[in-house]
């Protein structure tokens, strides 16, 4: 097994949502243990909406954003709707949790100054420091 040292900064992007909350808790603890003093962890990922109403709004935001991007690069198809359809079809692979639940798990792992730094619909940037 490779022995990891300590890191000043650890980041993850669009990966941890494949773990359930218990898996996230174990990973966050592992990350915490490999951060140097004052080291930071940032996670950029999709999150679970807190309600069905919010889910509809989040998907609408995502759909409108994708359509704007598609227009900018001049793609002529139903790519935005197709991406959302494919995302929803991967429900068994995607194990999102709410921002609140993940912030609590980070705190439980020992992280300080835990916060959500940015959020747009179902996309969030959050983390903490050792």
Backbone torsions as a table, in degrees:
resi	resn	phi	psi	omega
1	UNK	NA	138.1	-179.9
2	UNK	-76.9	132.1	177.1
3	UNK	-88.9	119.7	178.5
4	UNK	-87.6	146.3	175.2
5	UNK	-88.7	-153.1	177.2
6	UNK	-105.8	148.5	-177.6
7	UNK	-125.0	146.2	176.7
8	UNK	-80.1	-27.2	-175.4
9	UNK	-150.3	130.1	175.5
10	UNK	-127.4	133.8	-179.6
11	UNK	-132.4	145.6	173.5
12	UNK	-131.2	144.9	179.5
13	UNK	-136.1	120.1	174.1
14	UNK	52.2	46.3	179.0
15	UNK	-133.2	-41.3	-170.9
16	UNK	-69.7	-18.1	179.6
17	UNK	-67.3	-4.9	175.8
18	UNK	-85.5	-5.0	177.7
19	UNK	-102.1	144.8	171.8
20	UNK	-71.3	174.2	-176.3
21	UNK	-61.0	-36.7	177.5
22	UNK	-66.0	-39.8	176.6
23	UNK	-65.3	-39.7	177.0
24	UNK	-62.3	-43.6	-179.5
25	UNK	-59.6	-45.0	179.4
26	UNK	-64.6	-42.6	179.9
27	UNK	-66.3	-43.6	179.9
28	UNK	-61.8	-38.7	177.3
29	UNK	-64.6	-43.0	178.5
30	UNK	-62.1	-44.1	178.2
31	UNK	-62.0	-46.4	179.7
32	UNK	-55.5	-44.0	-178.7
33	UNK	-65.2	-20.5	-178.5
34	UNK	-105.7	10.9	174.5
35	UNK	-93.5	143.7	173.2
36	UNK	-72.9	166.2	176.0
37	UNK	-56.3	132.0	-176.2
38	UNK	71.0	7.6	177.2
39	UNK	-68.3	156.3	-175.7
40	UNK	-120.7	147.8	172.8
41	UNK	-123.6	132.1	177.3
42	UNK	-128.9	131.8	176.8
43	UNK	-117.0	127.7	176.6
44	UNK	-113.4	113.0	-171.7
45	UNK	-159.1	172.0	172.8
46	UNK	-83.3	149.2	-178.6
47	UNK	-126.6	162.4	177.5
48	UNK	-83.0	126.1	176.2
49	UNK	-63.5	147.7	-177.8
50	UNK	-75.0	-10.1	179.1
51	UNK	-158.2	166.1	177.7
52	UNK	-65.0	-35.7	177.9
53	UNK	-61.2	-46.8	-179.9
54	UNK	-66.7	-34.9	177.8
55	UNK	-59.5	-45.7	178.3
56	UNK	-59.6	-42.9	179.4
57	UNK	-66.1	-43.3	179.5
58	UNK	-60.6	-45.2	179.5
59	UNK	-66.7	-34.2	176.6
60	UNK	-64.7	-44.1	176.9
61	UNK	-59.2	-45.5	-179.1
62	UNK	-63.6	-44.5	-179.9
63	UNK	-60.6	-47.2	-179.7
64	UNK	-63.8	-40.5	179.4
65	UNK	-62.8	-46.5	-179.6
66	UNK	-61.7	-41.0	179.2
67	UNK	-61.6	-39.1	176.9
68	UNK	-63.3	-42.9	179.9
69	UNK	-66.5	-40.3	179.9
70	UNK	-63.0	-41.5	177.9
71	UNK	-63.1	-38.5	-179.4
72	UNK	-64.0	-34.7	-179.6
73	UNK	-100.4	7.0	171.6
74	UNK	60.7	49.8	173.2
75	UNK	-96.4	134.1	-177.0
76	UNK	-113.5	77.6	174.3
77	UNK	-161.2	-170.3	-178.6
78	UNK	-95.7	41.0	-174.8
79	UNK	-58.5	-43.7	-176.5
80	UNK	-59.8	-51.0	179.9
81	UNK	-64.0	-36.7	-179.7
82	UNK	-65.8	-40.2	179.0
83	UNK	-62.5	-45.9	179.6
84	UNK	-64.6	-41.6	178.4
85	UNK	-60.6	-45.0	178.9
86	UNK	-65.4	-40.1	178.7
87	UNK	-60.5	-46.9	179.8
88	UNK	-65.4	-31.3	-179.1
89	UNK	-71.6	-15.9	180.0
90	UNK	-95.1	28.7	-175.3
91	UNK	-53.7	-39.1	-178.3
92	UNK	-71.1	-25.4	178.6
93	UNK	-86.6	-32.7	-178.0
94	UNK	-91.1	121.8	-177.5
95	UNK	-123.2	60.3	-178.3
96	UNK	-65.1	154.4	171.5
97	UNK	-130.5	161.4	179.4
98	UNK	-65.3	158.8	175.5
99	UNK	-58.5	-44.4	-178.3
100	UNK	-57.0	-46.8	-179.8
101	UNK	-61.4	-41.8	-177.7
102	UNK	-71.8	-35.4	175.7
103	UNK	-64.0	-39.6	177.7
104	UNK	-64.9	-38.0	178.2
105	UNK	-66.9	-39.2	176.2
106	UNK	-61.0	-44.5	177.8
107	UNK	-61.2	-42.0	179.0
108	UNK	-63.1	-27.4	178.4
109	UNK	-80.3	-8.4	178.3
110	UNK	110.5	-5.1	-177.5
111	UNK	-64.8	146.6	176.3
112	UNK	-109.5	164.1	178.0
113	UNK	49.5	40.1	180.0
114	UNK	-70.4	131.6	-179.2
115	UNK	-161.0	163.6	169.4
116	UNK	-96.0	115.6	-174.3
117	UNK	-84.1	-28.8	-178.6
118	UNK	-160.3	143.5	176.8
119	UNK	-150.1	134.7	173.9
120	UNK	-136.0	101.9	-176.9
121	UNK	61.8	-123.4	-175.5
122	UNK	-90.8	7.5	178.4
123	UNK	-108.6	128.9	-175.8
124	UNK	-137.3	151.6	174.0
125	UNK	-121.7	117.1	-177.2
126	UNK	-147.5	164.7	179.7
127	UNK	171.4	-157.3	-179.2
128	UNK	-170.2	-175.9	-179.9
129	UNK	-127.0	160.2	178.3
130	UNK	-83.8	NA	NA
